[in-house]
């Protein structure tokens, strides 16, 4: 599973959630790949129609399968999405 993490350096909620997300990424090991995307400089921002940040876009087999938006996103919710799509073929 790939996760695109859209954020910005000036975004308070992004700054707050990033350490928690990085800890989750570390605990997942090679189960996930993450791309950290700065909405101010990366063209994928418009490609994925990002309107609010932070936004987590979950990609499996090259297709978006889910997304979570907002600074209140819990790491448990992200983990559940990852586990949900790991078990699907």
C-alpha positions in Angstrom: 0.0 0.0 0.0 1.2 3.5 -0.8 0.1 6.5 1.2 0.4 10.1 -0.1 0.6 12.5 2.8 -0.3 16.0 1.6 0.7 18.8 3.9 2.5 22.1 4.2 5.1 23.6 6.5 2.7 26.4 7.5 -0.1 24.1 8.4 -0.5 23.8 12.2 -2.5 20.5 12.2 0.0 19.0 9.7 2.9 19.9 12.0 1.1 18.3 15.0 0.1 15.1 13.3 3.4 14.4 11.4 5.3 12.9 14.3 2.5 10.6 15.1 2.2 9.5 11.5 6.0 9.0 11.2 5.9 6.8 14.3 3.1 4.7 12.7 5.1 4.5 9.4 8.1 3.3 11.3 6.0 0.6 13.1 4.6 -0.6 9.8 8.0 -1.3 8.3 7.8 -2.4 4.6 4.0 -2.9 4.7 3.5 0.7 3.4 5.3 3.2 1.3 4.8 6.9 2.0 5.3 10.0 -0.2 5.4 13.3 1.7 3.9 15.9 -0.6 4.1 19.7 0.0 0.9 21.2 -1.4 2.7 24.4 -2.3 5.2 22.9 -4.7 4.0 19.5 -5.9 1.7 19.1 -9.0 0.1 16.0 -7.5 -1.9 18.4 -5.3 -4.1 19.3 -8.2 -4.0 15.8 -9.7 -5.6 14.4 -6.5 -7.9 17.4 -6.0 -6.6 18.3 -2.5 -8.7 21.0 -0.9 -7.8 20.6 2.8 -4.7 19.5 4.6 -3.5 17.3 6.0 -4.9 14.7 3.6 -3.9 11.0 3.5 -4.6 9.3 0.1 -4.3 5.5 0.1 -3.2 3.9 -3.1 -3.4 0.2 -3.9 -2.5 -1.3 -7.3 -2.2 2.2 -8.7 -5.7 3.3 -7.8 -7.0 5.5 -5.0 -8.9 3.3 -2.6 -9.5 5.6 0.3 -8.6 9.0 1.8 -8.7 10.8 5.2 -8.7 14.5 5.6 -8.1 16.7 8.6 -5.9 17.2 11.6 -8.2 15.1 13.8 -7.2 11.9 11.8 -6.4 9.2 14.2 -3.5 6.8 13.7 -5.9 3.9 14.6 -8.1 4.9 11.7 -5.2 5.0 9.3 -4.1 1.6 10.6 -7.6 0.2 10.0 -7.6 1.4 6.4 -4.2 -0.2 5.8 -5.3 -3.5 7.3 -8.5 -3.5 5.4 -6.8 -3.3 2.1 -4.0 -5.6 3.0 -6.5 -8.4 3.3 -8.2 -7.7 -0.1 -6.7 -9.0 -3.3 
